[in-house]
């Protein structure tokens, strides 16, 4: 809610409890498309490098406080480009936040299934570029119906051929 307000984005609720209820309703709607509306709002709220870095650190801190000893976080950096944050700036900010955590953390870069294959290839190459800096994998995320992994064969091969772990 704080991030939405700081970016001038209208929240779907006036207070934290209402926003939590809105996110819970999206998460339990029984629809990935509906769930992704919550994800879209989260991405819009964090769409500046300082916020990405802070939220990455806070996510790692919360995971550690909940008993995690290792965490891997997923993010689709190309989604931030519509908010004028380059994919490289997003990855660098997220990694800078995660590195601040005393808990070992990694970042999995996601390509979106419903986007053109050229974009997933960009993400695979981006993941390889930052592999030595904390990127630990490549992922295909988003709606599965109508968007099989075979649409992204080249991106998957780019990651696989360079030994980068893949999650689907």
C-alpha positions in Angstrom: 0.0 0.0 0.0 2.9 2.3 0.9 4.6 1.6 -2.5 1.4 2.1 -4.5 0.8 5.4 -2.8 4.3 6.5 -3.3 4.0 5.8 -7.1 0.6 7.5 -7.4 -1.2 4.2 -8.2 -4.7 3.8 -7.0 -5.0 0.8 -4.7 -8.0 -1.6 -4.9 -8.6 -1.0 -1.2 -8.2 2.0 1.2 -6.3 0.2 4.0 -3.8 -2.7 4.6 -6.5 -5.1 5.7 -8.6 -4.4 2.7 -5.6 -4.8 0.4 -4.7 -8.1 2.1 -8.3 -9.2 1.5 -8.1 -8.2 -2.2 -4.9 -10.2 -2.7 -6.3 -13.2 -0.8 -9.4 -13.1 -3.1 -7.1 -13.1 -6.2 -5.0 -15.9 -4.8 -8.0 -18.1 -4.1 -10.1 -17.3 -7.1 -9.3 -20.6 -8.8 -7.9 -18.9 -11.8 -4.3 -18.2 -12.7 -5.5 -15.2 -14.8 -7.2 -13.7 -11.7 -4.2 -14.5 -9.5 -2.0 -12.7 -12.0 -4.0 -9.5 -11.4 -2.5 -9.4 -7.9 0.9 -10.0 -9.4 0.5 -7.2 -11.8 -0.4 -4.8 -9.0 2.7 -5.9 -7.1 5.0 -5.4 -10.1 3.5 -1.9 -10.7 4.1 -1.0 -7.0 7.8 -2.1 -7.1 8.6 -0.6 -10.5 11.6 1.4 -9.6 15.1 0.2 -8.7 15.1 1.5 -5.1 11.8 -0.2 -4.3 13.0 -3.5 -6.0 16.1 -3.5 -3.9 14.3 -2.8 -0.7 11.5 -5.4 -1.3 14.1 -8.0 -2.3 15.9 -7.5 1.0 12.6 -7.5 2.9 11.5 -10.7 1.3 14.8 -12.4 2.2 14.5 -11.1 5.7 11.0 -12.3 6.1 11.9 -15.7 4.7 14.8 -16.0 7.2 12.5 -14.9 10.1 10.1 -17.7 9.1 12.9 -20.3 9.4 14.3 -20.5 5.9 18.0 -21.2 5.6 18.1 -20.7 1.8 15.7 -18.9 -0.5 15.3 -18.6 -4.3 13.0 -15.8 -5.4 11.4 -15.6 -8.9 10.9 -12.4 -10.9 10.0 -11.5 -14.5 12.3 -8.5 -15.2 10.8 -7.7 -18.6 7.5 -6.9 -16.9 9.1 -3.8 -15.4 10.0 -2.4 -18.8 6.5 -1.0 -19.3 7.2 1.1 -16.2 10.5 2.4 -17.6 12.8 0.1 -15.6 15.2 -1.8 -17.8 15.4 -5.5 -17.3 19.1 -5.1 -16.4 18.3 -2.4 -13.8 15.6 -4.6 -12.3 17.9 -7.6 -12.0 20.7 -5.5 -10.6 18.4 -3.9 -8.0 16.9 -7.3 -6.9 20.4 -8.9 -6.6 21.6 -5.9 -4.6 18.7 -6.4 -2.2 19.2 -10.1 -1.9 23.0 -9.8 -1.3 22.2 -7.7 1.8 20.6 -10.7 3.5 22.8 -12.9 5.7 20.8 -15.8 4.4 22.0 -17.4 1.1 19.6 -16.3 -1.7 19.3 -16.7 -5.4 17.2 -15.2 -8.1 15.3 -17.1 -10.8 14.5 -15.0 -13.9 11.1 -15.7 -15.4 10.0 -15.4 -19.0 6.2 -15.1 -19.5 4.6 -18.0 -21.5 2.1 -15.7 -23.2 4.8 -13.3 -24.5 6.6 -13.8 -27.8 9.5 -16.3 -27.8 12.0 -13.5 -28.6 11.3 -12.1 -25.1 11.9 -15.4 -23.4 15.2 -15.7 -25.3 16.1 -12.3 -23.9 15.4 -13.4 -20.4 17.4 -16.6 -20.8 20.4 -14.5 -22.0 19.9 -12.1 -19.2 19.9 -15.0 -16.7 23.2 -16.2 -18.1 24.7 -12.7 -18.0 24.0 -12.5 -14.3 24.6 -16.1 -13.3 27.8 -15.3 -11.5 26.1 -12.5 -9.6 23.3 -14.5 -8.0 20.9 -15.6 -10.8 20.4 -19.3 -10.2 17.8 -20.3 -12.8 15.5 -19.6 -15.7 11.7 -20.1 -15.5 8.6 -20.0 -17.7 5.8 -18.4 -15.8 2.3 -17.2 -16.5 -0.9 -18.8 -17.9 -0.3 -22.3 -19.2 -3.5 -22.8 -21.2 -2.7 -22.2 -24.8 1.0 -21.4 -24.1 3.0 -24.7 -24.0 6.7 -24.7 -23.2 7.3 -25.7 -26.8 6.7 -22.1 -27.9 9.9 -21.2 -26.0 12.1 -24.1 -27.1 15.0 -21.8 -28.1 15.0 -20.0 -24.8 14.9 -23.2 -22.9 17.8 -24.5 -25.1 19.8 -21.3 -24.4 19.6 -22.0 -20.6 20.0 -25.7 -20.8 23.0 -25.7 -23.1 24.8 -23.4 -20.7 24.0 -25.5 -17.7 21.5 -23.0 -16.1 18.8 -24.7 -14.1 15.3 -24.5 -15.4 12.0 -24.5 -13.6 8.6 -24.7 -15.3 
